[in-house]
């Protein structure tokens, strides 16, 4: 199990502005490593992992979200929906671990 965290900005259309915040959504996720062939000539770094998120997630992952799995937090850099026939089987995300 994991969690997708999305930060929203302040709503400037209200007076006073409504502050933004972070919302967490649970998800089922599997982490995998990228192969050297996947990394070659791409923007996939050594800190990146492949996160496959099941469609049972409470929300779809988006670029800029955070993903927390087993106490480790990653930033979501890229999202591809794997959806043959128009039905999402899972989301494949390029997730980047912060520098320690």
C-alpha positions, 0 to 999 in steps of 0.5 A: 500500500502507498499514498499519493499526496497532492498539494493544492494552492490557495483559492484567490477567488474567495475573500479572504483567500482560502488556504491550500493544503495537502490531501493524501489518497491511498493506493496499491503500488508496486515499485520496480527498477529501471534497466540500464537500457531504459535509462540510456539516452533518457531523462531517467536518473539513477534515483528514479524507480518505476511505480505501477499504481493500480486503478483502485487508487482513490485518485489518478496520479499526476506530475508533481504529486508525491508518492509515499511507499514503505516510509519512502517519499518520491516525487512523481515526474511522469505518468503514463496510463496503461489503457489498452481498449480505453480501460486503465489497467494501471498507471506507470509513473517515473518516481524520483527519490529525493537526495539524502 
